[in-house]
Amino acid sequence: MSLFGTAGIRGPVTEVTPSLALKVGRALAHVIPDAAGETVVIGRDGRITGLALVHALTAGLLSGGVTVRRLGRVPTPALAFASQDRFGVMLTASHNPPSDNGIKLFADGVEFDSARERSIERAVDETVAPVDWHRWERGEGLTVMERYRNRVARFARSHGADPTSLHIVVDCGNGMATVATPQVLRTMGATVESINSHVDGHFPGRESKPTPETIGDLRRLVADGPASVGFAHDGDADRIVVVDEDGEVVHEDTIVAILAEQHVSVSDTTDPVVLTTPNASTRIDERVRAAGGRVERVNLGALHEGIASARGRGVTVVFAAEPWKHLHPELGGWIDGVASAAVLARLIATADGLDTLRTPISERPYRKVSIDCPERKKSATMARLTTALPDQFPDSEVSDEYGLRLEFPTDSWILVRPSGTEPCVRIYAEGAAVDNLIHATASVVRTAVEAA
């Protein structure tokens, strides 16, 4: 059985059911070494299906001999924080619709890697039986939010001045940022206005996924009011979208470049490394090099495994990110949109404006498109593109570690990779002639799909 995608188990609640949660809970208890005496913390976002899943997951864990501590409704970063030195489970579908839910597993603050996920899948397939009745453990509540918010605020202090001069609008999206981001920013001294700031699993204010289209209210508030910047989160607050004072969404790679440069600048290691993904802009590489660091790339959804691999090679990763999702190793091993908001607020205050932070960044045109490709054709399509794309662009330097990435002498590049979640092939491109690059690449990809 294949349960896990790039971010845990996720899907409609007709698939992510209480019976599945029960099996996953018992499977987790089964694979934990010496489960007796171990503690698992459980959190959930604001989805109305979450409580049923909590009860089912708890039953599976308790009947597997594990002690459970329930956190209630919390952001995913807070659950990850609480899972340090133990195991954790977050019930969330992140930015998906309210009819979806999901199960994300943590160990010592870090999401399960693929090997651990496979062990859970095997245990679910084996239908693990409960332990003897006298070994069934207990479940109790646990409070974590105040400790988490204080930890984020302390972490952010090393990244600039108190944002006492800033007026910030936070769009919580009726999600779990409601209990985190506004409070942290106010603690640091910012003036904060929040919208969609009551938790509601129906997401009545807007869709859970923050996009330029769904955060229109935030964009208008920032553009028409006194705010210096706006932040928007998804349902579980691990993502962040940034809006400038004109109400425009700042490109996700520009935000990564700002944060990456900062983390490299304050690092005291001799070889600071930033991890990002193959679809990320070269603007990140440029700012990291300017600060004295270097960039390594890992596959989408593999930041945690990439950090573990780097540490195994003696490499110090000071920051890791993929679009909209940032991991601050100094804080912990989890993706944290609340922490990004706190750091960005302090950097903006120190620079006296977001525009000052953006000035040194080369914001070349960037586009991404999807080409329909049935699942059965993906492998053959990519095999054809291995030859067809270099033939189309003979002046490019080609790498095939994570799909096909073609780099040009003009600071332009293309990445083509099969989607891991949808029946399509993704094309990413950056450069002055990005429309021409996309048009030519899409033509080659469509031809390859038809011939596959």
LOLUM-940029 format. One record per residue (C-alpha): x, y, z; residue in three letters. Coordinates in steps of 0.5 Angstrom, whole numbers, padded with zeros to 4 digits. Layout:
# residues N
<r east="X" north="Y" up="Z" residu="ala"/>
...
//
This chain:
# residues 452
<r east="0000" north="0000" up="0000" residu="met"/>
<r east="0003" north="0007" up="-0002" residu="ser"/>
<r east="0000" north="0012" up="0003" residu="leu"/>
<r east="0005" north="0018" up="0003" residu="phe"/>
<r east="0006" north="0023" up="-0002" residu="gly"/>
<r east="0011" north="0029" up="-0001" residu="thr"/>
<r east="0008" north="0032" up="0005" residu="ala"/>
<r east="0005" north="0026" up="0009" residu="gly"/>
<r east="-0002" north="0022" up="0008" residu="ile"/>
<r east="-0007" north="0027" up="0005" residu="arg"/>
<r east="-0013" north="0027" up="0001" residu="gly"/>
<r east="-0021" north="0027" up="0002" residu="pro"/>
<r east="-0024" north="0024" up="0008" residu="val"/>
<r east="-0027" north="0019" up="0004" residu="thr"/>
<r east="-0020" north="0016" up="0004" residu="glu"/>
<r east="-0017" north="0019" up="0010" residu="val"/>
<r east="-0022" north="0016" up="0015" residu="thr"/>
<r east="-0022" north="0014" up="0022" residu="pro"/>
<r east="-0021" north="0007" up="0021" residu="ser"/>
<r east="-0014" north="0009" up="0017" residu="leu"/>
<r east="-0012" north="0014" up="0023" residu="ala"/>
<r east="-0013" north="0008" up="0028" residu="leu"/>
<r east="-0009" north="0003" up="0023" residu="lys"/>
<r east="-0003" north="0009" up="0023" residu="val"/>
<r east="-0003" north="0010" up="0030" residu="gly"/>
<r east="-0003" north="0003" up="0032" residu="arg"/>
<r east="0003" north="0002" up="0026" residu="ala"/>
<r east="0007" north="0008" up="0029" residu="leu"/>
<r east="0006" north="0005" up="0036" residu="ala"/>
<r east="0009" north="-0002" up="0033" residu="his"/>
<r east="0015" north="0001" up="0029" residu="val"/>
<r east="0017" north="0006" up="0035" residu="ile"/>
<r east="0023" north="0002" up="0039" residu="pro"/>
<r east="0021" north="0000" up="0046" residu="asp"/>
<r east="0014" north="0003" up="0045" residu="ala"/>
<r east="0013" north="0002" up="0053" residu="ala"/>
<r east="0014" north="0009" up="0056" residu="gly"/>
<r east="0014" north="0013" up="0050" residu="glu"/>
<r east="0010" north="0019" up="0049" residu="thr"/>
<r east="0007" north="0021" up="0042" residu="val"/>
<r east="0004" north="0028" up="0042" residu="val"/>
<r east="-0002" north="0030" up="0037" residu="ile"/>
<r east="-0004" north="0036" up="0034" residu="gly"/>
<r east="-0010" north="0038" up="0029" residu="arg"/>
<r east="-0011" north="0044" up="0025" residu="asp"/>
<r east="-0018" north="0047" up="0025" residu="gly"/>
<r east="-0022" north="0042" up="0020" residu="arg"/>
<r east="-0028" north="0040" up="0023" residu="ile"/>
<r east="-0026" north="0032" up="0021" residu="thr"/>
<r east="-0020" north="0033" up="0026" residu="gly"/>
<r east="-0023" north="0031" up="0032" residu="leu"/>
<r east="-0026" north="0024" up="0030" residu="ala"/>
<r east="-0019" north="0023" up="0027" residu="leu"/>
<r east="-0015" north="0025" up="0033" residu="val"/>
<r east="-0020" north="0020" up="0037" residu="his"/>
<r east="-0018" north="0014" up="0032" residu="ala"/>
<r east="-0011" north="0016" up="0032" residu="leu"/>
<r east="-0011" north="0016" up="0040" residu="thr"/>
<r east="-0014" north="0009" up="0040" residu="ala"/>
<r east="-0009" north="0006" up="0036" residu="gly"/>
<r east="-0003" north="0009" up="0040" residu="leu"/>
<r east="-0006" north="0007" up="0046" residu="leu"/>
<r east="-0008" north="0000" up="0045" residu="ser"/>
<r east="-0001" north="0000" up="0042" residu="gly"/>
<r east="0002" north="0001" up="0049" residu="gly"/>
<r east="0004" north="0009" up="0048" residu="val"/>
<r east="0003" north="0015" up="0052" residu="thr"/>
<r east="-0001" north="0020" up="0048" residu="val"/>
<r east="-0001" north="0028" up="0050" residu="arg"/>
<r east="-0006" north="0032" up="0046" residu="arg"/>
<r east="-0005" north="0039" up="0044" residu="leu"/>
<r east="-0011" north="0041" up="0041" residu="gly"/>
<r east="-0012" north="0045" up="0035" residu="arg"/>
<r east="-0005" north="0048" up="0034" residu="val"/>
<r east="0000" north="0050" up="0028" residu="pro"/>
<r east="0004" north="0045" up="0025" residu="thr"/>
<r east="0010" north="0048" up="0027" residu="pro"/>
<r east="0008" north="0048" up="0034" residu="ala"/>
<r east="0007" north="0041" up="0034" residu="leu"/>
<r east="0014" north="0040" up="0031" residu="ala"/>
<r east="0016" north="0044" up="0036" residu="phe"/>
<r east="0013" north="0040" up="0042" residu="ala"/>
<r east="0015" north="0033" up="0038" residu="ser"/>
<r east="0022" north="0035" up="0040" residu="gln"/>
<r east="0025" north="0029" up="0044" residu="asp"/>
<r east="0019" north="0024" up="0042" residu="arg"/>
<r east="0014" north="0023" up="0037" residu="phe"/>
<r east="0009" north="0027" up="0034" residu="gly"/>
<r east="0003" north="0027" up="0029" residu="val"/>
<r east="0000" north="0033" up="0026" residu="met"/>
<r east="-0007" north="0032" up="0023" residu="leu"/>
<r east="-0008" north="0037" up="0017" residu="thr"/>
<r east="-0009" north="0038" up="0010" residu="ala"/>
<r east="-0005" north="0044" up="0010" residu="ser"/>
<r east="-0007" north="0048" up="0004" residu="his"/>
<r east="-0012" north="0043" up="0001" residu="asn"/>
<r east="-0020" north="0044" up="0001" residu="pro"/>
<r east="-0024" north="0043" up="0008" residu="pro"/>
<r east="-0026" north="0037" up="0005" residu="ser"/>
<r east="-0019" north="0034" up="0006" residu="asp"/>
<r east="-0015" north="0032" up="0012" residu="asn"/>
<r east="-0008" north="0029" up="0013" residu="gly"/>
<r east="-0003" north="0025" up="0017" residu="ile"/>
<r east="0004" north="0028" up="0018" residu="lys"/>
<r east="0009" north="0024" up="0023" residu="leu"/>
<r east="0015" north="0027" up="0026" residu="phe"/>
<r east="0020" north="0025" up="0030" residu="ala"/>
<r east="0025" north="0029" up="0035" residu="asp"/>
<r east="0022" north="0035" up="0031" residu="gly"/>
<r east="0023" north="0033" up="0024" residu="val"/>
<r east="0018" north="0030" up="0019" residu="glu"/>
<r east="0019" north="0022" up="0018" residu="phe"/>
<r east="0024" north="0021" up="0012" residu="asp"/>
<r east="0022" north="0016" up="0007" residu="ser"/>
<r east="0025" north="0010" up="0010" residu="ala"/>
<r east="0020" north="0011" up="0016" residu="arg"/>
<r east="0014" north="0012" up="0012" residu="glu"/>
<r east="0015" north="0006" up="0009" residu="arg"/>
<r east="0016" north="0002" up="0015" residu="ser"/>
<r east="0009" north="0005" up="0017" residu="ile"/>
<r east="0006" north="0003" up="0011" residu="glu"/>
<r east="0008" north="-0004" up="0012" residu="arg"/>
<r east="0005" north="-0004" up="0019" residu="ala"/>
<r east="-0001" north="-0002" up="0016" residu="val"/>
<r east="-0001" north="-0007" up="0011" residu="asp"/>
<r east="0000" north="-0012" up="0016" residu="glu"/>
<r east="-0006" north="-0010" up="0021" residu="thr"/>
<r east="-0002" north="-0010" up="0027" residu="val"/>
<r east="-0006" north="-0013" up="0033" residu="ala"/>
<r east="-0006" north="-0009" up="0040" residu="pro"/>
<r east="-0002" north="-0010" up="0045" residu="val"/>
<r east="-0004" north="-0014" up="0052" residu="asp"/>
<r east="-0010" north="-0010" up="0055" residu="trp"/>
<r east="-0005" north="-0009" up="0061" residu="his"/>
<r east="0000" north="-0005" up="0057" residu="arg"/>
<r east="-0005" north="0000" up="0054" residu="trp"/>
<r east="-0003" north="0007" up="0056" residu="glu"/>
<r east="-0006" north="0013" up="0058" residu="arg"/>
<r east="-0008" north="0020" up="0054" residu="gly"/>
<r east="-0008" north="0027" up="0057" residu="glu"/>
<r east="-0008" north="0034" up="0055" residu="gly"/>
<r east="-0002" north="0038" up="0054" residu="leu"/>
<r east="-0001" north="0046" up="0053" residu="thr"/>
<r east="0005" north="0048" up="0048" residu="val"/>
<r east="0003" north="0055" up="0045" residu="met"/>
<r east="0006" north="0060" up="0050" residu="glu"/>
<r east="0012" north="0056" up="0050" residu="arg"/>
<r east="0012" north="0055" up="0042" residu="tyr"/>
<r east="0011" north="0063" up="0041" residu="arg"/>
<r east="0016" north="0065" up="0046" residu="asn"/>
<r east="0021" north="0060" up="0043" residu="arg"/>
<r east="0020" north="0063" up="0036" residu="val"/>
<r east="0020" north="0070" up="0039" residu="ala"/>
<r east="0027" north="0069" up="0042" residu="arg"/>
<r east="0030" north="0066" up="0036" residu="phe"/>
<r east="0028" north="0072" up="0031" residu="ala"/>
<r east="0032" north="0077" up="0036" residu="arg"/>
<r east="0038" north="0075" up="0033" residu="ser"/>
<r east="0036" north="0077" up="0026" residu="his"/>
<r east="0035" north="0085" up="0026" residu="gly"/>
<r east="0031" north="0090" up="0030" residu="ala"/>
<r east="0025" north="0090" up="0034" residu="asp"/>
<r east="0019" north="0092" up="0029" residu="pro"/>
<r east="0016" north="0097" up="0033" residu="thr"/>
<r east="0016" north="0102" up="0027" residu="ser"/>
<r east="0012" north="0097" up="0023" residu="leu"/>
<r east="0004" north="0096" up="0022" residu="his"/>
<r east="0003" north="0089" up="0019" residu="ile"/>
<r east="-0003" north="0086" up="0017" residu="val"/>
<r east="-0004" north="0078" up="0018" residu="val"/>
<r east="-0009" north="0074" up="0014" residu="asp"/>
<r east="-0009" north="0068" up="0018" residu="cys"/>
<r east="-0014" north="0064" up="0013" residu="gly"/>
<r east="-0019" north="0062" up="0019" residu="asn"/>
<r east="-0013" north="0057" up="0020" residu="gly"/>
<r east="-0008" north="0056" up="0026" residu="met"/>
<r east="-0004" north="0062" up="0025" residu="ala"/>
<r east="-0009" north="0065" up="0028" residu="thr"/>
<r east="-0006" north="0063" up="0035" residu="val"/>
<r east="0001" north="0064" up="0033" residu="ala"/>
<r east="0003" north="0070" up="0028" residu="thr"/>
<r east="-0001" north="0076" up="0031" residu="pro"/>
<r east="0002" north="0074" up="0038" residu="gln"/>
<r east="0009" north="0073" up="0036" residu="val"/>
<r east="0009" north="0080" up="0032" residu="leu"/>
<r east="0006" north="0084" up="0037" residu="arg"/>
<r east="0011" north="0081" up="0043" residu="thr"/>
<r east="0016" north="0084" up="0038" residu="met"/>
<r east="0013" north="0091" up="0038" residu="gly"/>
<r east="0010" north="0091" up="0032" residu="ala"/>
<r east="0003" north="0094" up="0030" residu="thr"/>
<r east="-0001" north="0088" up="0028" residu="val"/>
<r east="-0008" north="0088" up="0024" residu="glu"/>
<r east="-0011" north="0081" up="0023" residu="ser"/>
<r east="-0016" north="0078" up="0018" residu="ile"/>
<r east="-0020" north="0072" up="0018" residu="asn"/>
<r east="-0017" north="0071" up="0025" residu="ser"/>
<r east="-0022" north="0066" up="0028" residu="his"/>
<r east="-0021" north="0058" up="0027" residu="val"/>
<r east="-0026" north="0055" up="0022" residu="asp"/>
<r east="-0025" north="0049" up="0019" residu="gly"/>
<r east="-0030" north="0051" up="0013" residu="his"/>
<r east="-0025" north="0057" up="0011" residu="phe"/>
<r east="-0030" north="0062" up="0010" residu="pro"/>
<r east="-0026" north="0068" up="0009" residu="gly"/>
<r east="-0022" north="0065" up="0003" residu="arg"/>
<r east="-0019" north="0058" up="0001" residu="glu"/>
<r east="-0014" north="0055" up="0005" residu="ser"/>
<r east="-0008" north="0056" up="0000" residu="lys"/>
<r east="-0006" north="0063" up="0000" residu="pro"/>
<r east="-0005" north="0065" up="-0008" residu="thr"/>
<r east="-0005" north="0072" up="-0011" residu="pro"/>
<r east="-0013" north="0071" up="-0013" residu="glu"/>
<r east="-0015" north="0068" up="-0006" residu="thr"/>
<r east="-0012" north="0074" up="-0002" residu="ile"/>
<r east="-0015" north="0080" up="-0005" residu="gly"/>
<r east="-0017" north="0082" up="0001" residu="asp"/>
<r east="-0010" north="0082" up="0005" residu="leu"/>
<r east="-0007" north="0086" up="-0002" residu="arg"/>
<r east="-0013" north="0091" up="-0002" residu="arg"/>
<r east="-0012" north="0093" up="0006" residu="leu"/>
<r east="-0004" north="0093" up="0005" residu="val"/>
<r east="-0005" north="0097" up="-0001" residu="ala"/>
<r east="-0010" north="0102" up="0001" residu="asp"/>
<r east="-0008" north="0103" up="0009" residu="gly"/>
<r east="-0002" north="0104" up="0013" residu="pro"/>
<r east="0001" north="0098" up="0013" residu="ala"/>
<r east="0008" north="0096" up="0011" residu="ser"/>
<r east="0007" north="0089" up="0009" residu="val"/>
<r east="0002" north="0083" up="0009" residu="gly"/>
<r east="0003" north="0076" up="0011" residu="phe"/>
<r east="-0001" north="0070" up="0009" residu="ala"/>
<r east="-0001" north="0063" up="0012" residu="his"/>
<r east="-0005" north="0057" up="0010" residu="asp"/>
<r east="-0009" north="0052" up="0014" residu="gly"/>
<r east="-0003" north="0050" up="0019" residu="asp"/>
<r east="0001" north="0056" up="0018" residu="ala"/>
<r east="0007" north="0052" up="0015" residu="asp"/>
<r east="0007" north="0056" up="0009" residu="arg"/>
<r east="0008" north="0064" up="0008" residu="ile"/>
<r east="0006" north="0069" up="0003" residu="val"/>
<r east="0009" north="0076" up="0003" residu="val"/>
<r east="0005" north="0082" up="0000" residu="val"/>
<r east="0009" north="0089" up="-0001" residu="asp"/>
<r east="0006" north="0096" up="0001" residu="glu"/>
<r east="0003" north="0096" up="-0006" residu="asp"/>
<r east="-0001" north="0090" up="-0005" residu="gly"/>
<r east="0003" north="0086" up="-0010" residu="glu"/>
<r east="0005" north="0079" up="-0008" residu="val"/>
<r east="0013" north="0078" up="-0007" residu="val"/>
<r east="0016" north="0073" up="-0011" residu="his"/>
<r east="0017" north="0067" up="-0007" residu="glu"/>
<r east="0024" north="0066" up="-0009" residu="asp"/>
<r east="0026" north="0073" up="-0007" residu="thr"/>
<r east="0023" north="0072" up="0000" residu="ile"/>
<r east="0028" north="0065" up="0000" residu="val"/>
<r east="0034" north="0070" up="-0003" residu="ala"/>
<r east="0032" north="0075" up="0003" residu="ile"/>
<r east="0032" north="0069" up="0008" residu="leu"/>
<r east="0038" north="0065" up="0006" residu="ala"/>
<r east="0042" north="0071" up="0005" residu="glu"/>
<r east="0041" north="0073" up="0012" residu="gln"/>
<r east="0042" north="0066" up="0015" residu="his"/>
<r east="0049" north="0066" up="0011" residu="val"/>
<r east="0051" north="0073" up="0014" residu="ser"/>
<r east="0050" north="0071" up="0021" residu="val"/>
<r east="0053" north="0064" up="0021" residu="ser"/>
<r east="0059" north="0063" up="0024" residu="asp"/>
<r east="0061" north="0057" up="0020" residu="thr"/>
<r east="0066" north="0057" up="0015" residu="thr"/>
<r east="0062" north="0053" up="0010" residu="asp"/>
<r east="0055" north="0055" up="0010" residu="pro"/>
<r east="0050" north="0052" up="0006" residu="val"/>
<r east="0043" north="0053" up="0004" residu="val"/>
<r east="0039" north="0048" up="0001" residu="leu"/>
<r east="0033" north="0049" up="-0004" residu="thr"/>
<r east="0030" north="0045" up="-0010" residu="thr"/>
<r east="0031" north="0045" up="-0017" residu="pro"/>
<r east="0026" north="0049" up="-0019" residu="asn"/>
<r east="0028" north="0055" up="-0015" residu="ala"/>
<r east="0031" north="0061" up="-0018" residu="ser"/>
<r east="0038" north="0063" up="-0019" residu="thr"/>
<r east="0037" north="0070" up="-0015" residu="arg"/>
<r east="0038" north="0065" up="-0009" residu="ile"/>
<r east="0045" north="0063" up="-0011" residu="asp"/>
<r east="0047" north="0070" up="-0013" residu="glu"/>
<r east="0045" north="0073" up="-0006" residu="arg"/>
<r east="0048" north="0067" up="-0002" residu="val"/>
<r east="0054" north="0067" up="-0006" residu="arg"/>
<r east="0055" north="0075" up="-0004" residu="ala"/>
<r east="0054" north="0073" up="0003" residu="ala"/>
<r east="0060" north="0068" up="0003" residu="gly"/>
<r east="0056" north="0061" up="0003" residu="gly"/>
<r east="0054" north="0056" up="-0003" residu="arg"/>
<r east="0047" north="0053" up="-0005" residu="val"/>
<r east="0046" north="0045" up="-0006" residu="glu"/>
<r east="0039" north="0043" up="-0009" residu="arg"/>
<r east="0035" north="0037" up="-0007" residu="val"/>
<r east="0029" north="0034" up="-0010" residu="asn"/>
<r east="0022" north="0037" up="-0008" residu="leu"/>
<r east="0019" north="0035" up="-0001" residu="gly"/>
<r east="0026" north="0032" up="0001" residu="ala"/>
<r east="0029" north="0038" up="0005" residu="leu"/>
<r east="0029" north="0034" up="0011" residu="his"/>
<r east="0033" north="0028" up="0008" residu="glu"/>
<r east="0037" north="0033" up="0004" residu="gly"/>
<r east="0039" north="0036" up="0011" residu="ile"/>
<r east="0040" north="0029" up="0014" residu="ala"/>
<r east="0045" north="0028" up="0008" residu="ser"/>
<r east="0049" north="0034" up="0009" residu="ala"/>
<r east="0050" north="0033" up="0016" residu="arg"/>
<r east="0052" north="0026" up="0014" residu="gly"/>
<r east="0058" north="0029" up="0010" residu="arg"/>
<r east="0060" north="0034" up="0015" residu="gly"/>
<r east="0056" north="0040" up="0012" residu="val"/>
<r east="0053" north="0045" up="0016" residu="thr"/>
<r east="0046" north="0047" up="0013" residu="val"/>
<r east="0044" north="0054" up="0016" residu="val"/>
<r east="0037" north="0055" up="0012" residu="phe"/>
<r east="0033" north="0051" up="0007" residu="ala"/>
<r east="0027" north="0052" up="0003" residu="ala"/>
<r east="0022" north="0051" up="-0003" residu="glu"/>
<r east="0017" north="0055" up="-0005" residu="pro"/>
<r east="0013" north="0058" up="0000" residu="trp"/>
<r east="0016" north="0054" up="0006" residu="lys"/>
<r east="0022" north="0055" up="0010" residu="his"/>
<r east="0026" north="0051" up="0015" residu="leu"/>
<r east="0030" north="0055" up="0020" residu="his"/>
<r east="0035" north="0050" up="0023" residu="pro"/>
<r east="0038" north="0054" up="0028" residu="glu"/>
<r east="0030" north="0054" up="0031" residu="leu"/>
<r east="0029" north="0047" up="0029" residu="gly"/>
<r east="0028" north="0041" up="0024" residu="gly"/>
<r east="0021" north="0043" up="0022" residu="trp"/>
<r east="0018" north="0048" up="0016" residu="ile"/>
<r east="0015" north="0054" up="0020" residu="asp"/>
<r east="0012" north="0060" up="0017" residu="gly"/>
<r east="0011" north="0063" up="0023" residu="val"/>
<r east="0018" north="0064" up="0024" residu="ala"/>
<r east="0019" north="0066" up="0017" residu="ser"/>
<r east="0014" north="0072" up="0019" residu="ala"/>
<r east="0018" north="0074" up="0025" residu="ala"/>
<r east="0025" north="0074" up="0022" residu="val"/>
<r east="0022" north="0078" up="0016" residu="leu"/>
<r east="0019" north="0083" up="0020" residu="ala"/>
<r east="0025" north="0084" up="0024" residu="arg"/>
<r east="0029" north="0085" up="0017" residu="leu"/>
<r east="0024" north="0090" up="0014" residu="ile"/>
<r east="0025" north="0094" up="0021" residu="ala"/>
<r east="0032" north="0094" up="0020" residu="thr"/>
<r east="0032" north="0096" up="0013" residu="ala"/>
<r east="0027" north="0101" up="0014" residu="asp"/>
<r east="0023" north="0097" up="0009" residu="gly"/>
<r east="0022" north="0091" up="0004" residu="leu"/>
<r east="0024" north="0095" up="-0002" residu="asp"/>
<r east="0031" north="0096" up="0001" residu="thr"/>
<r east="0032" north="0088" up="0002" residu="leu"/>
<r east="0029" north="0087" up="-0005" residu="arg"/>
<r east="0034" north="0092" up="-0008" residu="thr"/>
<r east="0040" north="0088" up="-0009" residu="pro"/>
<r east="0036" north="0082" up="-0012" residu="ile"/>
<r east="0036" north="0080" up="-0019" residu="ser"/>
<r east="0028" north="0079" up="-0020" residu="glu"/>
<r east="0028" north="0076" up="-0027" residu="arg"/>
<r east="0022" north="0074" up="-0030" residu="pro"/>
<r east="0020" north="0067" up="-0028" residu="tyr"/>
<r east="0014" north="0063" up="-0030" residu="arg"/>
<r east="0012" north="0056" up="-0029" residu="lys"/>
<r east="0007" north="0052" up="-0033" residu="val"/>
<r east="0004" north="0045" up="-0033" residu="ser"/>
<r east="0003" north="0040" up="-0039" residu="ile"/>
<r east="-0002" north="0034" up="-0039" residu="asp"/>
<r east="0001" north="0028" up="-0039" residu="cys"/>
<r east="-0002" north="0021" up="-0036" residu="pro"/>
<r east="0001" north="0017" up="-0031" residu="glu"/>
<r east="0003" north="0012" up="-0035" residu="arg"/>
<r east="0007" north="0016" up="-0040" residu="lys"/>
<r east="0011" north="0020" up="-0035" residu="lys"/>
<r east="0017" north="0015" up="-0035" residu="ser"/>
<r east="0017" north="0015" up="-0043" residu="ala"/>
<r east="0016" north="0022" up="-0044" residu="thr"/>
<r east="0022" north="0024" up="-0039" residu="met"/>
<r east="0026" north="0019" up="-0043" residu="ala"/>
<r east="0025" north="0022" up="-0050" residu="arg"/>
<r east="0026" north="0029" up="-0047" residu="leu"/>
<r east="0033" north="0027" up="-0045" residu="thr"/>
<r east="0035" north="0027" up="-0052" residu="thr"/>
<r east="0030" north="0032" up="-0055" residu="ala"/>
<r east="0031" north="0038" up="-0050" residu="leu"/>
<r east="0038" north="0038" up="-0051" residu="pro"/>
<r east="0037" north="0038" up="-0059" residu="asp"/>
<r east="0033" north="0044" up="-0058" residu="gln"/>
<r east="0037" north="0048" up="-0054" residu="phe"/>
<r east="0044" north="0046" up="-0056" residu="pro"/>
<r east="0048" north="0052" up="-0052" residu="asp"/>
<r east="0045" north="0049" up="-0046" residu="ser"/>
<r east="0049" north="0046" up="-0040" residu="glu"/>
<r east="0044" north="0040" up="-0038" residu="val"/>
<r east="0043" north="0036" up="-0031" residu="ser"/>
<r east="0038" north="0030" up="-0030" residu="asp"/>
<r east="0039" north="0029" up="-0022" residu="glu"/>
<r east="0032" north="0032" up="-0021" residu="tyr"/>
<r east="0028" north="0032" up="-0028" residu="gly"/>
<r east="0032" north="0036" up="-0033" residu="leu"/>
<r east="0035" north="0042" up="-0032" residu="arg"/>
<r east="0038" north="0046" up="-0037" residu="leu"/>
<r east="0042" north="0052" up="-0036" residu="glu"/>
<r east="0044" north="0058" up="-0041" residu="phe"/>
<r east="0050" north="0063" up="-0041" residu="pro"/>
<r east="0045" north="0068" up="-0041" residu="thr"/>
<r east="0043" north="0067" up="-0034" residu="asp"/>
<r east="0037" north="0063" up="-0036" residu="ser"/>
<r east="0035" north="0056" up="-0034" residu="trp"/>
<r east="0029" north="0051" up="-0035" residu="ile"/>
<r east="0027" north="0045" up="-0031" residu="leu"/>
<r east="0022" north="0040" up="-0034" residu="val"/>
<r east="0020" north="0035" up="-0029" residu="arg"/>
<r east="0014" north="0030" up="-0028" residu="pro"/>
<r east="0009" north="0032" up="-0022" residu="ser"/>
<r east="0009" north="0027" up="-0016" residu="gly"/>
<r east="0002" north="0029" up="-0015" residu="thr"/>
<r east="-0002" north="0030" up="-0022" residu="glu"/>
<r east="-0002" north="0028" up="-0029" residu="pro"/>
<r east="0002" north="0033" up="-0032" residu="cys"/>
<r east="0009" north="0035" up="-0033" residu="val"/>
<r east="0012" north="0041" up="-0030" residu="arg"/>
<r east="0016" north="0047" up="-0034" residu="ile"/>
<r east="0019" north="0052" up="-0030" residu="tyr"/>
<r east="0024" north="0057" up="-0033" residu="ala"/>
<r east="0027" north="0064" up="-0032" residu="glu"/>
<r east="0030" north="0069" up="-0036" residu="gly"/>
<r east="0029" north="0075" up="-0040" residu="ala"/>
<r east="0026" north="0071" up="-0046" residu="ala"/>
<r east="0022" north="0067" up="-0041" residu="val"/>
<r east="0016" north="0067" up="-0045" residu="asp"/>
<r east="0020" north="0064" up="-0051" residu="asn"/>
<r east="0023" north="0059" up="-0047" residu="leu"/>
<r east="0017" north="0057" up="-0044" residu="ile"/>
<r east="0014" north="0057" up="-0051" residu="his"/>
<r east="0019" north="0053" up="-0054" residu="ala"/>
<r east="0020" north="0048" up="-0049" residu="thr"/>
<r east="0012" north="0046" up="-0048" residu="ala"/>
<r east="0012" north="0045" up="-0056" residu="ser"/>
<r east="0018" north="0040" up="-0055" residu="val"/>
<r east="0014" north="0037" up="-0048" residu="val"/>
<r east="0008" north="0036" up="-0052" residu="arg"/>
<r east="0011" north="0032" up="-0058" residu="thr"/>
<r east="0014" north="0028" up="-0053" residu="ala"/>
<r east="0008" north="0026" up="-0049" residu="val"/>
<r east="0004" north="0025" up="-0056" residu="glu"/>
<r east="0010" north="0020" up="-0058" residu="ala"/>
<r east="0010" north="0016" up="-0051" residu="ala"/>
//
